[in-house]
Amino acid sequence: MGYFMKVISLWHGCSVMEAQRVHLFKAKYLFNSDLKPALPEHPSMQEDLTRSPSYTVTCEDYVHVVEFSPFSSGSPASLLAYAENQCVVVGTCLFQEEDVDVDGVQFSVLRAFHYDLRIDALAWSPESRLDRIPTIRFCTAAADRKLRLLTSDLQDRDEVKVMEGHTNYINHLVFEPTEGKQIASVSDDHTCRLWDLDGNETTLLRLGSPGLSVCWHPQEVFKLMVAEKKGTIRFYDLVTQQAILSLDCGHTGPLMSADWCLANTIKVGAVVGNDWLIWDITRSSYPQEKRPAHKDKARLFRWSIANENLFATTGYPGKISSQVFMHHLGHPQPVMIGSSSIGSGLSWHRTLPLCVAGGDRKLCFWMTEM
């Protein structure tokens, strides 16, 4: 415990005693002090919580990946991209909660980009803007183990840079969020790699098992979180390229997805086996909360950007219907359950308590309360 608190004090730039006082104060108000057994699931309770999508958008093919841009587009609408079998569609979304003149959702396609391979992961650059000179920049991962950085002015200038180095399936990628000059990716090849915008690999972090998720600190660009399949989540100092903190699932099932809460960076969440887990990194390397989520294994975990206590999880795709659970830390059961036919992907709106999942020829959006 002594070593753990020393690391935390360095992380927050305060003394050990200050760190202890801070984490005890935060713990009192953010989390229950002890893990509580989950309430038994009652079929009627699940039925009461199940909701059809608040809004849907029709697509031409099965949606494999869908991502809201977590950054401002410089316009009232939010940027959204989704990947079909050989195409990435980029558009804008505006909802009636944002504009009284909108009936439900207004989705406008900006451009469709053709790919020869199916896209398995996608990340937005903070440099994507629609004001001034429109620029779209995102990066994709495909089955050929390559990243492709696409930059477009949405007219006649498209540039694609291919990044090669991974030797196995790429599971997740993210842009450095302040300037967007670097990309981090994790793979089944037991590595996390950093790339510059010229396509050069700049850093190689070797992992103990497949890398499933990677997240950048929203302000401090030298801090990176990497989640491994074996259940270890590490935080790296990119200056020294050393791990400065690690979390443990304390669980036998494989970790499938993890996320760093950008609204409050002491919170980390993950899905492992059938369960969701939550950590307060100022308290312990083991999770403070753990509850069963999906009967057929959980697949994705995503924190809301708009509310630090709201998050969503998905079941494994490939079933006739995959469920999206929306959770609030103050509630033992999901606050809403959405169902999407053959659902895939999960992403939160930047300012609304609204998430989207891909389905069979459609995007499904669910709105919940803050």
VOBA-1610 file (N, C-alpha, C; in pm, whole numbers, padded with zeros to 5 digits, always signed):
BEGIN
Met+00083-00120+00000Met+00000+00000+00000Met+00087+00126+00000Gly+00200+00121+00073Gly+00289+00235+00079Gly+00340+00272-00057Tyr+00384+00170-00133Tyr+00436+00196-00268Tyr+00327+00252-00357Phe+00206+00196-00347Phe+00095+00242-00430Phe+00066+00389-00405Met+00065+00431-00276Met+00036+00570-00244Met+00147+00663-00292Lys+00272+00615-00289Lys+00382+00698-00341Lys+00362+00726-00489Val+00323+00622-00563Val+00300+00639-00707Val+00186+00738-00730Ile+00078+00724-00653Ile-00036+00814-00668Ile+00004+00957-00638Ser+00089+00978-00535Ser+00129+01113-00501Ser+00208+01176-00615Leu+00291+01098-00681Leu+00365+01149-00796Leu+00269+01179-00910Trp+00167+01092-00928Trp+00069+01107-01036Trp-00005+01240-01025His-00046+01275-00904His-00125+01397-00885His-00041+01517-00846Gly+00090+01500-00826Gly+00176+01613-00793Gly+00153+01666-00654Cys+00116+01579-00557Cys+00097+01622-00420Cys+00165+01523-00327Ser+00169+01555-00199Ser+00236+01469-00103Ser+00153+01344-00076Val+00215+01243-00010Val+00144+01120+00023Val+00026+01149+00114Met+00048+01234+00218Met-00060+01265+00311Met-00174+01338+00238Glu-00139+01431+00149Glu-00242+01501+00073Glu-00319+01405-00016Ala-00246+01313-00080Ala-00311+01214-00167Ala-00408+01129-00088Gln-00368+01091+00037Gln-00457+01009+00119Gln-00583+01086+00154Arg-00568+01214+00191Arg-00686+01294+00227Arg-00777+01311+00105Val-00717+01338-00012Val-00795+01357-00133Val-00872+01232-00169His-00804+01116-00166His-00874+00995-00212His-00981+00953-00113Leu-00963+00980+00019Leu-01067+00945+00114Leu-01189+01034+00095Phe-01164+01164+00068Phe-01276+01256+00045Phe-01353+01217-00081Lys-01278+01189-00190Lys-01343+01153-00315Lys-01419+01022-00300Ala-01358+00927-00231Ala-01421+00796-00217Ala-01555+00806-00146Lys-01563+00896-00046Lys-01687+00910+00030Lys-01804+00949-00059Tyr-01776+01034-00157Tyr-01883+01088-00238Tyr-01901+01021-00373Leu-01795+00953-00422Leu-01805+00895-00555Leu-01847+00749-00554Phe-01809+00676-00449Phe-01830+00533-00451Phe-01884+00484-00317Asn-01957+00373-00317Asn-01985+00303-00194Asn-01856+00242-00144Ser-01835+00238-00014Ser-01705+00196+00039Ser-01680+00047+00020Asp-01784-00033+00012Asp-01766-00178-00002Asp-01842-00229-00123Leu-01790-00335-00180Leu-01862-00399-00290Leu-01989-00462-00236Lys-02097-00446-00308Lys-02224-00503-00266Lys-02266-00609-00366Pro-02327-00717-00319Pro-02373-00818-00414Pro-02479-00760-00504Ala-02474-00799-00631Ala-02574-00750-00726Ala-02712-00802-00689Leu-02812-00719-00712Leu-02949-00763-00688Leu-02986-00871-00788Pro-03066-00968-00749Pro-03104-01072-00845Pro-03182-01013-00961Glu-03151-01063-01080Glu-03222-01017-01198Glu-03359-01081-01205His-03460-00999-01218His-03595-01050-01232His-03640-01023-01375Pro-03697-01123-01444Pro-03735-01104-01584Pro-03820-00980-01608Ser-03917-00955-01518Ser-04005-00840-01539Ser-03928-00709-01524Met-03822-00709-01437Met-03741-00590-01421Met-03667-00558-01551Gln-03613-00662-01616Gln-03545-00641-01744Gln-03642-00590-01849Glu-03763-00646-01850Glu-03863-00602-01948Glu-03899-00455-01927Asp-03911-00414-01799Asp-03945-00275-01768Asp-03836-00179-01814Leu-03710-00225-01814Leu-03598-00139-01849Leu-03568-00138-01998Thr-03620-00235-02073Thr-03587-00248-02214Thr-03656-00139-02295Arg-03578-00072-02379Arg-03629+00038-02459Arg-03592+00019-02606Ser-03683+00051-02694Ser-03649+00062-02835Ser-03559+00184-02852Pro-03483+00189-02961Pro-03398+00307-02981Pro-03478+00436-02980Ser-03420+00540-02922Ser-03483+00673-02925Ser-03490+00724-03068Tyr-03383+00696-03144Tyr-03376+00737-03285Tyr-03302+00629-03362Thr-03332+00620-03493Thr-03257+00530-03581Thr-03224+00603-03711Val-03113+00561-03771Val-03072+00610-03903Val-03049+00488-03990Thr-03108+00485-04108Thr-03095+00372-04199Thr-02961+00376-04272Cys-02897+00259-04283Cys-02770+00246-04355Cys-02788+00145-04469Glu-02690+00136-04556Glu-02702+00047-04670Glu-02654-00094-04641Asp-02575-00113-04535Asp-02516-00244-04508Asp-02503-00261-04357Tyr-02454-00378-04318Tyr-02429-00406-04178Tyr-02321-00313-04125Val-02343-00254-04008Val-02249-00159-03948Val-02156-00233-03851His-02026-00230-03880His-01927-00297-03796His-01872-00207-03686Val-01857-00079-03716Val-01795+00016-03625Val-01872+00147-03634Val-01892+00213-03521Val-01953+00347-03523Val-01886+00431-03415Glu-01851+00555-03450Glu-01781+00643-03356Glu-01828+00788-03373Phe-01882+00845-03264Phe-01897+00990-03256Phe-01757+01051-03241Ser-01734+01166-03300Ser-01612+01239-03266Ser-01628+01294-03125Pro-01528+01271-03037Pro-01536+01326-02901Pro-01495+01473-02895Phe-01466+01532-03011Phe-01418+01669-03017Phe-01522+01759-03085Ser-01517+01887-03053Ser-01608+01982-03117Ser-01577+01991-03265Ser-01683+01997-03345Ser-01665+02007-03490Ser-01660+02152-03537Gly-01681+02247-03443Gly-01688+02387-03482Gly-01822+02425-03539Ser-01919+02333-03534Ser-02055+02360-03580Ser-02153+02302-03478Pro-02281+02337-03484Pro-02376+02281-03386Pro-02388+02130-03392Ala-02365+02071-03508Ala-02380+01926-03525Ala-02254+01852-03484Ser-02269+01724-03450Ser-02156+01639-03414Ser-02114+01552-03531Leu-01984+01532-03545Leu-01934+01441-03647Leu-01954+01296-03603Leu-01990+01211-03697Leu-02007+01068-03670Leu-01958+00991-03792Ala-01888+00881-03768Ala-01844+00793-03876Ala-01887+00651-03844Tyr-01928+00579-03949Tyr-01956+00437-03929Tyr-01899+00359-04046Ala-01859+00236-04016Ala-01795+00150-04116Ala-01889+00037-04154Glu-01919+00029-04283Glu-01990-00085-04339Glu-01886-00183-04394Asn-01926-00278-04474Asn-01833-00383-04516Asn-01710-00330-04590Gln-01727-00238-04684Gln-01612-00185-04757Gln-01623-00035-04775Cys-01675+00030-04672Cys-01701+00173-04685Cys-01705+00237-04547Val-01649+00358-04535Val-01664+00440-04415Val-01747+00562-04452Val-01860+00579-04385Val-01949+00692-04410Val-01927+00796-04301Val-01901+00920-04341Val-01882+01031-04248Val-01999+01126-04263Gly-02057+01165-04150Gly-02171+01256-04154Gly-02180+01340-04029Thr-02286+01419-04020Thr-02313+01501-03902Thr-02447+01461-03843Cys-02456+01469-03710Cys-02580+01439-03638Cys-02623+01561-03558Leu-02749+01593-03567Leu-02809+01697-03484Leu-02939+01642-03429Phe-02961+01654-03298Phe-03076+01593-03232Phe-03172+01700-03184Gln-03297+01659-03164Gln-03399+01755-03123Gln-03370+01814-02985Glu-03291+01744-02905Glu-03251+01800-02776Glu-03154+01916-02791Glu-03092+01927-02910Glu-02998+02035-02937Glu-03059+02148-03018Asp-03162+02117-03097Asp-03224+02215-03186Asp-03374+02185-03195Val-03456+02279-03152Val-03602+02256-03147Val-03661+02239-03286Asp-03588+02284-03389Asp-03641+02270-03525Asp-03616+02131-03584Val-03541+02047-03512Val-03512+01912-03560Val-03617+01816-03507Asp-03668+01732-03594Asp-03764+01629-03554Asp-03688+01498-03533Gly-03658+01464-03408Gly-03582+01342-03378Gly-03435+01363-03402Val-03384+01310-03513Val-03243+01324-03547Val-03231+01368-03693Gln-03137+01457-03717Gln-03105+01499-03853Gln-02964+01450-03885Phe-02956+01349-03972Phe-02826+01294-04011Phe-02796+01333-04155Ser-02683+01396-04176Ser-02644+01440-04310Ser-02511+01376-04348Val-02511+01303-04459Val-02388+01239-04507Val-02298+01345-04570Leu-02174+01350-04524Leu-02075+01440-04583Leu-01997+01372-04695Arg-01962+01246-04672Arg-01878+01176-04770Arg-01873+01028-04735Ala-01862+00944-04835Ala-01839+00801-04817Ala-01703+00768-04876Phe-01620+00696-04800Phe-01485+00660-04844Phe-01478+00508-04864His-01435+00467-04982His-01428+00325-05015His-01300+00262-04961Tyr-01314+00142-04906Tyr-01199+00064-04859Tyr-01208-00076-04921Asp-01093-00135-04946Asp-01090-00270-05003Asp-01112-00378-04897Leu-01093-00340-04769Leu-01105-00436-04659Leu-01207-00387-04558Arg-01258-00480-04480Arg-01350-00443-04373Arg-01274-00368-04263Ile-01334-00261-04213Ile-01273-00180-04107Ile-01315-00238-03971Asp-01217-00257-03883Asp-01244-00316-03752Asp-01238-00215-03638Ala-01174-00100-03659Ala-01166+00002-03554Ala-01142+00136-03622Leu-01188+00244-03555Leu-01177+00378-03612Leu-01160+00479-03499Ala-01078+00581-03522Ala-01058+00688-03423Ala-01058+00823-03493Trp-01118+00923-03429Trp-01126+01059-03480Trp-01007+01142-03434Ser-00962+01231-03522Ser-00860+01329-03485Ser-00927+01457-03435Pro-00866+01524-03334Pro-00921+01653-03290Pro-00909+01762-03396Glu-00833+01734-03502Glu-00818+01833-03610Glu-00934+01830-03709Ser-01027+01736-03692Ser-01146+01733-03778Ser-01238+01849-03741Arg-01261+01938-03837Arg-01343+02057-03813Arg-01429+02086-03935Leu-01543+02150-03911Leu-01630+02188-04021Leu-01639+02339-04038Asp-01582+02416-03944Asp-01578+02560-03959Asp-01452+02599-04037Arg-01441+02725-04072Arg-01327+02773-04151Arg-01309+02685-04275Ile-01193+02621-04290Ile-01171+02530-04403Ile-01204+02388-04355Pro-01313+02327-04403Pro-01351+02194-04354Pro-01239+02091-04374Thr-01210+02016-04267Thr-01109+01911-04273Thr-01159+01791-04194Ile-01151+01675-04254Ile-01185+01550-04187Ile-01058+01466-04177Arg-01029+01420-04055Arg-00914+01331-04038Arg-00952+01221-03939Phe-00934+01097-03981Phe-00956+00983-03893Phe-00860+00872-03932Cys-00846+00776-03843Cys-00756+00664-03868Cys-00835+00535-03849Thr-00807+00436-03934Thr-00877+00308-03928Thr-00779+00193-03912Ala-00828+00084-03859Ala-00753-00042-03853Ala-00832-00147-03929Ala-00761-00229-04008Ala-00828-00329-04091Ala-00766-00466-04068Ala-00826-00566-04132Ala-00784-00705-04110Ala-00645-00735-04164Asp-00589-00646-04248Asp-00454-00669-04299Asp-00345-00621-04203Arg-00385-00586-04078Arg-00292-00546-03970Arg-00228-00411-03996Lys-00292-00330-04077Lys-00239-00197-04109Lys-00334-00088-04062Leu-00276+00026-04026Leu-00352+00146-03997Leu-00352+00234-04123Arg-00463+00305-04143Arg-00472+00400-04254Arg-00522+00533-04202Leu-00439+00634-04220Leu-00474+00770-04178Leu-00530+00844-04298Leu-00656+00885-04288Leu-00722+00954-04399Leu-00746+01100-04364Thr-00706+01188-04454Thr-00730+01332-04440Thr-00801+01380-04566Ser-00911+01454-04549Ser-00992+01498-04662Ser-01043+01639-04640Asp-01052+01716-04749Asp-01117+01847-04742Asp-01264+01837-04784Leu-01313+01713-04800Leu-01452+01683-04837Leu-01486+01731-04978Gln-01384+01764-05057Gln-01409+01804-05196Gln-01327+01718-05291Asp-01207+01763-05323Asp-01129+01687-05421Asp-00992+01645-05370Arg-00964+01671-05241Arg-00832+01634-05188Arg-00846+01530-05078Asp-00808+01407-05109Asp-00805+01300-05010Asp-00663+01245-05003Glu-00614+01227-04882Glu-00479+01172-04864Glu-00487+01055-04767Val-00425+00944-04804Val-00423+00825-04718Val-00278+00785-04693Lys-00244+00769-04565Lys-00111+00719-04529Lys-00127+00585-04459Val-00050+00487-04504Val-00058+00352-04450Val+00055+00332-04348Met+00018+00277-04232Met+00113+00254-04124Met+00126+00104-04101Glu+00245+00052-04121Glu+00270-00091-04107Glu+00366-00118-03991Gly+00343-00228-03920Gly+00429-00266-03808Gly+00367-00375-03722His+00236-00365-03700His+00169-00469-03621His+00173-00602-03696Thr+00187-00709-03621Thr+00196-00842-03682Thr+00074-00928-03652Asn-00028-00868-03592Asn-00151-00941-03563Asn-00266-00841-03561Tyr-00384-00890-03532Tyr-00508-00811-03535Tyr-00495-00687-03447Ile-00537-00571-03500Ile-00536-00445-03425Ile-00674-00427-03361Asn-00675-00413-03229Asn-00801-00409-03155Asn-00857-00270-03131His-00769-00170-03116His-00818-00038-03076His-00711+00066-03110Leu-00754+00189-03133Leu-00660+00297-03159Leu-00721+00428-03111Val-00633+00528-03090Val-00679+00657-03038Val-00579+00765-03080Phe-00631+00886-03104Phe-00546+01002-03130Phe-00509+01070-02999Glu-00389+01127-02996Glu-00354+01218-02885Glu-00454+01333-02892Pro-00524+01364-02780Pro-00644+01446-02788Pro-00625+01597-02791Thr-00505+01649-02760Thr-00491+01794-02755Thr-00458+01854-02891Glu-00365+01792-02965Glu-00328+01843-03096Glu-00347+01740-03208Gly-00359+01612-03170Gly-00382+01509-03270Gly-00261+01475-03355Lys-00141+01497-03301Lys-00019+01473-03379Lys+00035+01331-03364Gln-00025+01251-03275Gln+00019+01113-03256Gln-00102+01021-03251Ile-00078+00894-03284Ile-00180+00789-03278Ile-00122+00674-03198Ala-00203+00615-03110Ala-00163+00494-03037Ala-00254+00380-03078Ser-00197+00260-03093Ser-00275+00142-03132Ser-00229+00023-03049Val-00323-00069-03023Val-00291-00192-02950Val-00337-00312-03032Ser-00267-00425-03014Ser-00287-00538-03103Ser-00275-00670-03029Asp-00322-00775-03097Asp-00302-00911-03048Asp-00155-00954-03054Asp-00070-00869-03114Asp+00073-00903-03119Asp+00148-00866-02991His+00071-00833-02883His+00128-00802-02751His+00209-00672-02754Thr+00166-00575-02835Thr+00234-00446-02837Thr+00133-00332-02837Cys+00181-00217-02785Cys+00117-00088-02807Cys+00218-00005-02885Arg+00175+00053-02996Arg+00265+00130-03081Arg+00214+00272-03099Leu+00307+00367-03101Leu+00275+00507-03126Leu+00329+00547-03263Trp+00251+00631-03332Trp+00283+00670-03470Trp+00271+00820-03483Asp+00354+00879-03570Asp+00334+01019-03605Asp+00247+01027-03730Leu+00212+01149-03769Leu+00120+01166-03881Leu+00184+01139-04017Asp+00316+01119-04018Asp+00383+01079-04142Asp+00383+00928-04160Gly+00326+00857-04062Gly+00318+00711-04071Gly+00435+00639-04009Asn+00520+00712-03936Asn+00637+00650-03873Asn+00604+00599-03734Glu+00650+00479-03703Glu+00636+00425-03567Glu+00740+00494-03479Thr+00694+00559-03371Thr+00784+00635-03284Thr+00811+00569-03151Thr+00721+00482-03105Thr+00736+00417-02974Thr+00678+00277-02982Leu+00744+00183-02917Leu+00695+00045-02909Leu+00695+00003-02762Leu+00576-00028-02709Leu+00562-00077-02572Leu+00525-00224-02580Arg+00606-00310-02520Arg+00577-00453-02523Arg+00486-00489-02406Leu+00382-00568-02436Leu+00281-00605-02338Leu+00294-00751-02300Gly+00227-00789-02191Gly+00232-00927-02145Gly+00126-01016-02206Ser+00033-00956-02281Ser-00076-01031-02346Ser-00136-00938-02452Pro-00233-00985-02530Pro-00291-00897-02632Pro-00343-00766-02574Gly-00317-00656-02644Gly-00370-00526-02604Gly-00511-00509-02659Leu-00607-00478-02569Leu-00747-00467-02612Leu-00796-00323-02621Ser-00747-00235-02532Ser-00793-00095-02532Ser-00677-00003-02502Val-00684+00119-02558Val-00583+00221-02532Val-00654+00355-02520Cys-00616+00435-02418Cys-00678+00565-02394Cys-00570+00667-02357Trp-00586+00789-02406Trp-00494+00897-02375Trp-00555+00988-02269His-00471+01039-02178His-00519+01139-02082His-00567+01261-02159Pro-00681+01321-02120Pro-00738+01430-02200Pro-00654+01558-02204Gln-00570+01580-02103Gln-00486+01701-02102Gln-00337+01671-02100Glu-00296+01569-02027Glu-00154+01541-02008Glu-00110+01436-02110Val-00046+01483-02215Val-00023+01399-02333Val+00082+01291-02312Phe+00155+01296-02200Phe+00256+01193-02176Phe+00199+01076-02094Lys+00067+01075-02068Lys+00005+00966-01992Lys-00087+00885-02082Leu-00063+00755-02085Leu-00138+00665-02173Leu-00182+00543-02093Met-00308+00502-02110Met-00359+00381-02045Met-00371+00269-02148Val-00320+00150-02111Val-00327+00033-02199Val-00387-00083-02120Ala-00492-00144-02174Ala-00558-00258-02109Ala-00526-00386-02184Glu-00484-00488-02109Glu-00445-00616-02168Glu-00549-00724-02141Lys-00554-00821-02229Lys-00653-00928-02221Lys-00643-01009-02092Lys-00521-01023-02038Lys-00504-01103-01917Lys-00560-01035-01791Gly-00605-00909-01805Gly-00669-00843-01692Gly-00587-00736-01625Thr-00478-00696-01686Thr-00393-00589-01632Thr-00415-00461-01711Ile-00430-00351-01638Ile-00442-00218-01700Ile-00325-00135-01649Arg-00243-00086-01742Arg-00125-00010-01702Arg-00133+00134-01755Phe-00074+00224-01675Phe-00062+00363-01714Phe+00086+00391-01740Tyr+00115+00444-01858Tyr+00254+00465-01899Tyr+00289+00613-01900Asp+00411+00642-01859Asp+00472+00772-01881Asp+00544+00763-02016Leu+00497+00835-02115Leu+00552+00823-02249Leu+00689+00889-02263Val+00727+00972-02164Val+00861+01031-02167Val+00965+00924-02135Thr+00939+00847-02028Thr+01032+00741-01987Thr+00997+00607-02051Gln+00876+00597-02108Gln+00824+00473-02166Gln+00818+00361-02061Gln+00787+00401-01936Gln+00775+00306-01826Gln+00634+00312-01767Ala+00587+00198-01718Ala+00458+00194-01648Ala+00474+00260-01511Ile+00384+00351-01476Ile+00391+00420-01347Ile+00278+00378-01254Leu+00183+00300-01303Leu+00071+00255-01220Leu+00004+00139-01292Ser-00045+00041-01217Ser-00117-00069-01280Ser-00240-00106-01197Leu-00342-00154-01265Leu-00466-00202-01203Leu-00482-00349-01237Asp-00549-00421-01147Asp-00567-00565-01165Asp-00715-00597-01156Cys-00763-00677-01250Cys-00905-00716-01248Cys-00938-00811-01134Gly-00838-00886-01088Gly-00863-00985-00984Gly-00971-01082-01026His-00967-01123-01152His-01079-01197-01212His-01021-01301-01306Thr-01088-01414-01317Thr-01035-01522-01401Thr-01070-01506-01549Gly-01178-01434-01579Gly-01219-01420-01718Gly-01133-01320-01794Pro-01129-01329-01927Pro-01049-01234-02004Pro-01110-01095-02005Leu-01025-00993-01995Leu-01069-00855-02014Leu-01095-00833-02163Met-01210-00774-02195Met-01244-00752-02336Met-01238-00606-02376Ser-01258-00515-02280Ser-01262-00373-02314Ser-01245-00292-02186Ala-01177-00178-02197Ala-01160-00088-02082Ala-01167+00055-02132Asp-01201+00147-02041Asp-01211+00288-02080Asp-01171+00375-01962Trp-01107+00487-01993Trp-01066+00587-01895Trp-01170+00698-01898Cys-01224+00734-01783Cys-01328+00836-01776Cys-01265+00973-01801Leu-01294+01033-01915Leu-01233+01162-01950Leu-01289+01276-01866Ala-01410+01259-01811Ala-01469+01362-01728Ala-01414+01361-01586Asn-01355+01249-01546Asn-01293+01237-01412Asn-01191+01125-01420Thr-01066+01160-01438Thr-00963+01062-01475Thr-00916+00974-01359Ile-00979+00985-01240Ile-00948+00885-01137Ile-01033+00759-01157Lys-01128+00764-01252Lys-01217+00649-01275Lys-01176+00572-01400Val-01173+00441-01385Val-01147+00349-01496Val-01252+00241-01491Gly-01301+00199-01606Gly-01400+00092-01612Gly-01359-00013-01713Ala-01412-00135-01697Ala-01381-00244-01790Ala-01492-00348-01785Val-01495-00433-01887Val-01578-00552-01883Val-01486-00674-01890Val-01512-00768-01800Val-01433-00890-01787Val-01530-01006-01772Gly-01526-01102-01864Gly-01623-01210-01857Gly-01763-01153-01874Asn-01850-01181-01777Asn-01987-01128-01781Asn-02003-00998-01704Asp-01897-00951-01637Asp-01909-00843-01539Asp-01855-00710-01589Trp-01906-00601-01528Trp-01839-00471-01542Trp-01769-00439-01410Leu-01656-00371-01421Leu-01572-00337-01306Leu-01539-00189-01310Ile-01531-00127-01192Ile-01496+00015-01181Ile-01384+00031-01079Trp-01282+00110-01115Trp-01173+00144-01024Trp-01175+00293-00992Asp-01132+00326-00870Asp-01088+00461-00834Asp-00937+00447-00816Ile-00858+00503-00908Ile-00714+00475-00907Ile-00642+00538-00790Thr-00710+00626-00713Thr-00647+00682-00594Thr-00667+00593-00471Arg-00745+00486-00486Arg-00777+00403-00369Arg-00706+00269-00368Ser-00708+00198-00479Ser-00655+00062-00480Ser-00630+00018-00623Ser-00545-00082-00637Ser-00523-00138-00770Ser-00631-00239-00806Tyr-00720-00270-00710Tyr-00831-00363-00736Tyr-00961-00285-00749Pro-01058-00338-00824Pro-01181-00262-00850Pro-01263-00238-00724Gln-01328-00119-00720Gln-01416-00085-00608Gln-01556-00141-00628Glu-01596-00158-00753Glu-01729-00212-00782Glu-01719-00317-00890Lys-01799-00421-00876Lys-01805-00527-00976Lys-01945-00584-00976Arg-02006-00588-01093Arg-02142-00641-01102Arg-02160-00719-01233Pro-02244-00821-01231Pro-02272-00893-01354Pro-02347-00804-01452Ala-02314-00817-01580Ala-02378-00733-01682Ala-02452-00818-01784His-02379-00891-01866His-02439-00963-01978His-02424-01114-01959Lys-02529-01187-01984Lys-02527-01331-01962Lys-02433-01402-02059Asp-02426-01353-02183Asp-02343-01419-02285Asp-02211-01346-02307Lys-02150-01300-02201Lys-02024-01226-02202Lys-02045-01082-02249Ala-01971-00993-02185Ala-01973-00852-02222Ala-01863-00827-02323Arg-01885-00729-02412Arg-01788-00703-02517Arg-01723-00565-02506Leu-01802-00459-02484Leu-01748-00323-02483Leu-01789-00248-02358Phe-01701-00158-02312Phe-01728-00066-02201Phe-01693+00074-02249Arg-01787+00168-02232Arg-01760+00307-02269Arg-01821+00402-02166Trp-01739+00494-02115Trp-01788+00601-02027Trp-01859+00707-02110Ser-01963+00766-02053Ser-02022+00885-02112Ser-01922+00999-02104Ile-01920+01083-02206Ile-01835+01203-02204Ile-01903+01315-02127Ala-02038+01313-02127Ala-02115+01421-02067Ala-02136+01404-01917Asn-02126+01282-01866Asn-02158+01255-01725Asn-02062+01148-01673Glu-01984+01183-01570Glu-01881+01092-01520Glu-01937+00969-01449Asn-02066+00967-01417Asn-02125+00852-01348Asn-02206+00762-01441Leu-02207+00795-01569Leu-02287+00721-01666Leu-02195+00644-01760Phe-02228+00515-01783Phe-02148+00436-01876Phe-02237+00332-01943Ala-02185+00271-02048Ala-02262+00172-02122Ala-02176+00049-02148Thr-02241-00066-02158Thr-02174-00191-02193Thr-02256-00261-02300Thr-02188-00344-02380Thr-02260-00423-02480Thr-02230-00570-02460Gly-02327-00652-02502Gly-02304-00795-02507Gly-02227-00831-02633Tyr-02195-00957-02645Tyr-02116-01000-02760Tyr-02200-00998-02886Pro-02151-00937-02996Pro-02225-00940-03123Pro-02224-01080-03182Gly-02311-01102-03277Gly-02318-01234-03341Gly-02442-01309-03302Lys-02507-01263-03193Lys-02636-01322-03157Lys-02744-01258-03246Ile-02865-01312-03237Ile-02975-01252-03313Ile-02994-01107-03269Ser-02979-01084-03138Ser-02992-00949-03085Ser-02887-00929-02977Ser-02817-00817-02983Ser-02715-00784-02883Ser-02766-00667-02798Gln-02755-00679-02668Gln-02809-00576-02580Gln-02705-00470-02546Val-02753-00346-02535Val-02675-00234-02485Val-02731-00198-02348Phe-02648-00206-02244Phe-02690-00168-02110Phe-02633-00030-02079Met-02719+00060-02030Met-02673+00190-01984Met-02682+00191-01831His-02571+00224-01768His-02560+00213-01622His-02531+00350-01561His-02574+00365-01436His-02537+00482-01354His-02477+00429-01225Leu-02366+00490-01181Leu-02296+00437-01065Leu-02382+00434-00938Gly-02486+00516-00933Gly-02572+00516-00815Gly-02678+00408-00817His-02687+00328-00923His-02793+00229-00936His-02734+00089-00949Pro-02788-00009-00875Pro-02735-00145-00883Pro-02771-00217-01012Gln-02878-00174-01077Gln-02921-00234-01203Gln-02903-00133-01315Pro-02900-00178-01442Pro-02894-00083-01553Pro-03011+00015-01548Val-02988+00138-01589Val-03098+00236-01592Val-03175+00225-01723Met-03116+00158-01822Met-03186+00136-01948Met-03121+00019-02021Ile-03201-00060-02091Ile-03151-00169-02173Ile-03203-00148-02314Gly-03109-00140-02408Gly-03147-00128-02548Gly-03111-00255-02621Ser-03185-00288-02723Ser-03159-00410-02799Ser-03147-00375-02946Ser-03039-00427-03008Ser-03015-00399-03149Ser-02989-00530-03222Ser-03050-00547-03338Ser-03028-00671-03413Ser-02883-00676-03460Ile-02813-00782-03416Ile-02673-00804-03451Ile-02591-00678-03428Gly-02598-00623-03307Gly-02534-00496-03276Gly-02382-00504-03274Ser-02318-00394-03311Ser-02172-00387-03310Ser-02130-00242-03293Gly-02026-00220-03213Gly-01978-00084-03189Gly-02058-00015-03079Leu-01996+00086-03019Leu-02060+00162-02911Leu-01987+00294-02896Ser-02062+00405-02891Ser-01999+00535-02878Ser-02096+00633-02815Trp-02042+00732-02739Trp-02123+00832-02671Trp-02113+00967-02741His-02224+01040-02739His-02228+01178-02786His-02141+01265-02694Arg-02086+01373-02749Arg-01992+01456-02674Arg-02059+01533-02560Thr-02183+01576-02577Thr-02247+01660-02475Thr-02381+01606-02424Leu-02440+01512-02494Leu-02570+01458-02454Leu-02553+01320-02389Pro-02646+01281-02299Pro-02642+01144-02243Pro-02703+01046-02343Leu-02639+01033-02457Leu-02691+00956-02570Leu-02579+00871-02627Cys-02608+00743-02649Cys-02507+00656-02710Cys-02564+00592-02837Val-02472+00543-02921Val-02510+00483-03048Val-02443+00348-03061Ala-02515+00254-03122Ala-02459+00123-03156Ala-02499+00091-03299Gly-02412+00017-03368Gly-02443-00023-03505Gly-02531-00146-03506Gly-02606-00161-03612Gly-02694-00277-03626Gly-02696-00325-03769Asp-02794-00406-03800Asp-02811-00459-03935Asp-02880-00352-04020Arg-02800-00280-04100Arg-02847-00174-04188Arg-02908-00056-04112Lys-02858-00030-03992Lys-02908+00088-03921Lys-02815+00126-03806Leu-02826+00252-03766Leu-02765+00302-03643Leu-02876+00320-03541Cys-02852+00277-03418Cys-02952+00288-03312Cys-02900+00382-03204Phe-02979+00483-03170Phe-02941+00583-03069Phe-03035+00570-02950Trp-02977+00570-02829Trp-03056+00569-02707Trp-03021+00690-02622Met-03126+00761-02580Met-03112+00877-02493Met-03156+00838-02352Thr-03077+00879-02252Thr-03118+00853-02114Thr-03107+00982-02035Glu-03142+00974-01907Glu-03134+01093-01821Glu-02992+01109-01769Met-02953+01231-01736Met-02821+01256-01678Met-02812+01192-01539
//
